[in-house]
């Protein structure tokens, strides 16, 4: 992710401690990117770093929910990410797409936007399959037949599979 880019790493670390340190380094880089992108549109952002235990504890979830609602009232776009720098393996979502989907469902959100480094949803991985076709409109998501078996960029954790499940 962003920590690897910021630190110039060519592959994801393997030890938990290094993964956490790299994630911590990447948080400021990621938020700066969001600040710059949304700032160009004259929009403000706020970052919420949450983990699985925030969903399991009623008081924690109410705090998260209140913060998100207050951000929206203030016209601030909440950027929600898993707190990879302090999470243990047992309490991980594994990727921000699943976290975002769960948050959206819990909040009864009208919309959810997932960011990716791919321009469309494809029938297969366009990096490895030259016959992959872009799906620009998906009228019936439950009827999708796409191959998500191939690995993505190697820097993320969710891939296309978590964006369509």
Residue frames relative to the residue before (quaternion, step in Angstrom):
aa qw qx qy qz dx dy dz
X 1.0000 0.0000 0.0000 0.0000 0.00 0.00 0.00
X 0.8291 -0.2295 0.1796 0.4771 3.52 -1.25 -0.56
X 0.6108 0.5564 -0.3573 0.4354 3.59 1.04 -0.67
X 0.6357 0.5196 -0.3209 0.4720 3.58 1.03 -0.81
X 0.6532 0.5041 -0.3117 0.4712 3.56 0.96 -0.86
X 0.6675 0.5166 -0.3024 0.4429 3.59 0.85 -1.00
X 0.7608 0.3817 -0.1907 0.4890 3.57 0.94 -0.93
X 0.4843 -0.7002 0.4137 0.3227 3.58 1.28 0.02
X 0.3682 0.7275 -0.5002 0.2915 3.59 1.11 0.55
X 0.3507 -0.7605 0.5107 0.1943 3.56 -0.96 0.83
X 0.7762 0.1494 -0.1196 0.6007 3.59 1.26 -0.18
X 0.6051 -0.5651 0.4210 0.3706 3.52 -1.27 0.46
X 0.4980 -0.6435 0.4787 0.3297 3.61 -0.97 0.75
X 0.3853 -0.7352 0.5101 0.2256 3.57 -1.20 0.42
X 0.6732 0.4747 -0.3218 0.4669 3.62 1.02 -0.60
X 0.5941 -0.5974 0.4098 0.3496 3.56 -1.08 0.77
X 0.6650 0.5194 -0.3118 0.4368 3.58 0.88 -0.93
X 0.6739 0.4773 -0.2980 0.4788 3.58 0.95 -0.84
X 0.6078 0.5443 -0.3484 0.4614 3.59 1.04 -0.76
X 0.6714 0.4980 -0.2955 0.4625 3.59 0.92 -0.90
X 0.6631 0.4980 -0.3082 0.4662 3.59 0.94 -0.83
X 0.6503 0.5018 -0.3107 0.4783 3.58 0.98 -0.84
X 0.6291 0.5272 -0.3292 0.4669 3.60 1.03 -0.78
X 0.6403 0.5194 -0.3238 0.4641 3.58 0.97 -0.84
X 0.6567 0.5029 -0.3083 0.4698 3.59 0.97 -0.84
X 0.6926 0.5069 -0.2748 0.4335 3.56 1.01 -0.77
X 0.5360 0.6552 -0.4088 0.3411 3.61 1.12 -0.51
X 0.6895 0.4664 -0.2971 0.4676 3.60 0.82 -0.91
X 0.6255 0.5371 -0.3304 0.4595 3.58 1.05 -0.76
X 0.6646 0.5034 -0.2961 0.4660 3.58 0.95 -0.91
X 0.6740 0.4880 -0.3060 0.4626 3.58 0.86 -0.91
X 0.6259 0.5328 -0.3431 0.4545 3.60 1.00 -0.73
X 0.6264 0.5312 -0.3275 0.4670 3.56 1.05 -0.79
X 0.6608 0.4899 -0.2991 0.4836 3.58 0.93 -0.89
X 0.6265 0.5373 -0.3346 0.4547 3.60 0.97 -0.84
X 0.6800 0.4900 -0.2864 0.4642 3.58 0.90 -0.94
X 0.6915 0.4888 -0.2863 0.4483 3.59 0.83 -0.97
X 0.7176 0.4180 -0.2552 0.4952 3.58 0.82 -0.95
X 0.5910 0.5797 -0.3562 0.4334 3.59 1.14 -0.63
X 0.6048 0.5549 -0.3509 0.4507 3.59 1.09 -0.67
X 0.7060 0.4002 -0.2384 0.5333 3.58 1.24 -0.47
X 0.4678 -0.6964 0.4113 0.3564 3.57 1.36 0.25
X 0.5015 0.6187 -0.4378 0.4172 3.57 1.06 0.84
X 0.3369 -0.7278 0.5662 0.1901 3.54 -1.15 0.71
X 0.1704 -0.7765 0.5980 0.1018 3.58 -1.17 0.60
X 0.1193 -0.7372 0.6566 0.1057 3.51 -1.35 0.36
X 0.2680 -0.7677 0.5600 0.1590 3.57 -1.01 0.75
X 0.1093 -0.7571 0.6418 0.0544 3.54 -0.98 0.94
X 0.1426 -0.7690 0.6195 0.0672 3.56 -0.70 1.10
X 0.0675 0.8180 -0.5634 0.0944 3.56 -0.43 1.20
X 0.1848 -0.7710 0.5950 0.1322 3.54 -1.28 0.21
X 0.7636 -0.4053 0.2544 0.4334 3.53 -1.32 0.18
X 0.6365 0.5474 -0.3418 0.4224 3.60 0.96 -0.76
X 0.5696 0.5882 -0.3867 0.4243 3.61 1.17 -0.43
X 0.6685 0.4716 -0.2937 0.4945 3.58 1.17 -0.53
X 0.6836 0.5123 -0.2740 0.4418 3.57 1.16 -0.57
X 0.7119 0.3813 -0.2316 0.5424 3.58 1.21 -0.44
X 0.4797 -0.7139 0.4309 0.2730 3.59 -0.58 1.16
X 0.6754 0.4898 -0.3019 0.4613 3.60 0.88 -0.89
X 0.6345 0.5199 -0.3315 0.4661 3.58 0.99 -0.81
X 0.6778 0.4928 -0.3062 0.4516 3.59 0.87 -0.97
X 0.6359 0.5218 -0.3368 0.4581 3.60 0.96 -0.78
X 0.6322 0.5241 -0.3262 0.4683 3.58 1.06 -0.72
X 0.6421 0.5079 -0.3149 0.4802 3.59 0.95 -0.88
X 0.6666 0.5167 -0.2893 0.4528 3.55 0.87 -1.03
X 0.6634 0.5024 -0.3003 0.4663 3.59 0.90 -0.90
X 0.6486 0.5206 -0.3183 0.4548 3.57 0.95 -0.86
X 0.6559 0.5029 -0.3126 0.4682 3.58 0.93 -0.87
X 0.6702 0.4984 -0.3026 0.4592 3.59 0.87 -0.92
X 0.6601 0.4966 -0.3092 0.4713 3.61 0.96 -0.81
X 0.6019 0.5408 -0.3590 0.4651 3.61 1.03 -0.72
X 0.6808 0.4914 -0.2933 0.4572 3.56 0.86 -0.95
X 0.6275 0.5310 -0.3346 0.4608 3.59 1.01 -0.75
X 0.6990 0.4574 -0.2519 0.4886 3.56 1.11 -0.75
X 0.5037 -0.6597 0.4164 0.3712 3.58 1.28 -0.08
X 0.4967 0.6414 -0.4202 0.4067 3.56 1.24 0.46
X 0.3667 -0.7271 0.5401 0.2124 3.59 -0.88 0.96
X 0.2735 -0.7722 0.5457 0.1764 3.61 -0.59 1.07
X 0.1675 -0.7456 0.6401 0.0799 3.56 -0.85 1.06
X 0.1060 -0.8256 0.5541 0.0079 3.55 -0.47 1.23
X 0.0521 0.7901 -0.6056 0.0789 3.55 -0.78 1.09
X 0.5289 -0.5861 0.5018 0.3535 3.51 -1.27 0.45
X 0.4239 -0.6962 0.5164 0.2626 3.57 -1.03 0.78
X 0.1282 -0.8527 0.5055 0.0316 3.55 0.34 1.30
X 0.6355 0.5646 -0.3432 0.3994 3.60 1.11 -0.50
X 0.7861 0.2797 -0.1739 0.5231 3.62 1.15 -0.36
X 0.5177 0.6579 -0.4192 0.3514 3.61 1.19 -0.24
X 0.3299 -0.6890 0.6048 0.2250 3.50 -1.23 0.61
X 0.6803 -0.4959 0.3417 0.4178 3.59 -1.21 0.42
X 0.6605 0.5317 -0.3066 0.4324 3.59 1.01 -0.81
X 0.7640 0.3691 -0.1828 0.4967 3.60 1.10 -0.63
X 0.4635 0.6972 -0.4356 0.3308 3.60 1.20 0.35
X 0.4201 -0.6342 0.5814 0.2884 3.52 -1.23 0.57
X 0.4478 -0.6898 0.4472 0.3518 3.54 1.03 -0.81
X 0.7885 -0.1252 0.0684 0.5983 3.55 1.10 -0.57
X 0.6012 -0.6126 0.3950 0.3275 3.53 -1.21 0.56
X 0.5565 0.6038 -0.4046 0.4026 3.60 1.16 -0.38
X 0.6659 0.4792 -0.2982 0.4878 3.59 0.93 -0.88
X 0.6290 0.5320 -0.3227 0.4659 3.56 1.03 -0.82
X 0.6648 0.5043 -0.3010 0.4617 3.58 0.91 -0.91
X 0.6594 0.5098 -0.3129 0.4554 3.58 0.92 -0.88
X 0.6586 0.4973 -0.3115 0.4710 3.59 0.91 -0.86
X 0.6440 0.5166 -0.3168 0.4669 3.58 0.97 -0.84
X 0.6578 0.5129 -0.3098 0.4563 3.58 0.90 -0.91
X 0.6542 0.5000 -0.3149 0.4722 3.59 0.95 -0.82
X 0.6694 0.5091 -0.2992 0.4508 3.57 0.88 -0.94
X 0.7188 0.4270 -0.2367 0.4950 3.59 1.07 -0.74
X 0.3287 -0.7480 0.4939 0.2976 3.57 1.34 -0.21
X 0.1181 0.8426 -0.5097 0.1277 3.54 1.01 0.96
X 0.4914 -0.6544 0.4973 0.2882 3.54 -1.19 0.62
X 0.8067 0.0421 0.0138 0.5892 3.59 1.12 -0.62
X 0.1206 -0.7517 0.6442 0.0740 3.53 -1.31 0.47
X 0.1215 -0.7859 0.6045 0.0468 3.57 -0.86 0.99
X 0.1041 -0.7864 0.6081 0.0309 3.55 -0.75 1.08
X 0.2928 -0.7644 0.5513 0.1612 3.57 -0.80 1.01
X 0.0172 0.7892 -0.6120 0.0477 3.54 -1.09 0.76
X 0.4710 -0.6631 0.4959 0.3043 3.56 -1.26 0.27
X 0.5854 0.5319 -0.3673 0.4894 3.57 1.29 0.36
X 0.4733 -0.7293 0.4250 0.2518 3.58 -0.88 0.94
X 0.7929 0.0842 -0.0440 0.6019 3.63 1.18 -0.49
X 0.5049 -0.5205 0.5503 0.4141 3.51 -1.38 -0.11
X 0.1406 -0.8089 0.5689 0.0469 3.58 -0.88 0.95
X 0.5997 -0.5618 0.4349 0.3681 3.54 -1.29 0.40
X 0.7636 0.0042 0.0007 0.6456 3.58 1.28 -0.43
X 0.6706 -0.4799 0.3612 0.4353 3.59 -1.28 0.06
X 0.3456 -0.7738 0.4888 0.2071 3.64 -0.45 1.15
X 0.5779 0.5879 -0.3794 0.4201 3.61 1.21 -0.33
X 0.7975 0.2721 -0.1364 0.5209 3.57 1.11 -0.64
X 0.7470 0.3234 -0.1967 0.5466 3.60 1.21 -0.31
X 0.3017 -0.7898 0.5051 0.1733 3.60 -0.31 1.21
X 0.6537 0.5095 -0.3115 0.4649 3.61 1.23 -0.31
X 0.3991 0.7209 -0.4804 0.3003 3.60 1.25 0.05
X 0.1827 -0.7892 0.5817 0.0729 3.55 -0.92 0.95
X 0.4620 -0.6801 0.5027 0.2670 3.55 -1.01 0.88
X 0.1993 -0.7431 0.6283 0.1157 3.56 -1.04 0.85
X 0.1689 -0.8421 0.5074 0.0699 3.55 -0.07 1.30
X 0.7713 0.1290 -0.0846 0.6176 3.57 1.18 -0.55
X 0.0849 -0.7724 0.6286 0.0338 3.55 -0.93 0.93
X 0.2030 -0.8196 0.5288 0.0864 3.56 -0.23 1.29
X 0.7938 0.1607 -0.0628 0.5833 3.57 1.05 -0.76
X 0.2220 -0.8288 0.4954 0.1356 3.62 0.17 1.24
X 0.6264 0.5549 -0.3422 0.4273 3.61 1.09 -0.63
X 0.6920 0.4615 -0.2698 0.4852 3.59 1.23 -0.39
X 0.3608 0.7569 -0.4827 0.2528 3.61 1.26 0.11
X 0.0371 -0.7558 0.6532 0.0275 3.51 -1.09 0.79
X 0.2312 0.7607 -0.5629 0.2260 3.52 0.03 1.35
X 0.4039 -0.6969 0.5442 0.2346 3.52 -1.18 0.69
X 0.0236 -0.8150 0.5784 -0.0233 3.59 -0.50 1.19
X 0.3638 0.7778 -0.4567 0.2326 3.58 1.24 0.30
X 0.6392 0.5360 -0.3414 0.4331 3.61 1.01 -0.73
X 0.5355 -0.6100 0.4791 0.3340 3.53 -1.20 0.60
X 0.4748 -0.6616 0.5038 0.2882 3.55 -1.24 0.51
X 0.8428 -0.1807 0.1431 0.4863 3.52 -1.02 -0.86
X 0.4809 -0.6676 0.4415 0.3580 3.59 1.20 -0.40
X 0.6623 0.4932 -0.3107 0.4708 3.60 1.22 -0.19
X 0.7094 0.4134 -0.2554 0.5104 3.59 1.13 -0.54
X 0.4368 -0.7021 0.4962 0.2645 3.55 -1.31 -0.08
X 0.7026 0.5104 -0.2816 0.4080 3.60 1.05 -0.56
X 0.1631 -0.8086 0.5424 0.1592 3.51 0.78 -1.03
X 0.7331 -0.4266 0.3030 0.4344 3.54 -1.34 0.01
X 0.5732 0.6146 -0.3881 0.3783 3.61 1.05 -0.67
X 0.7115 0.4455 -0.2765 0.4678 3.60 0.91 -0.79
X 0.6130 0.5516 -0.3555 0.4400 3.58 1.20 -0.25
X 0.7662 0.3429 -0.1965 0.5067 3.59 1.15 -0.44
X 0.5637 0.6086 -0.3997 0.3900 3.63 1.16 -0.12
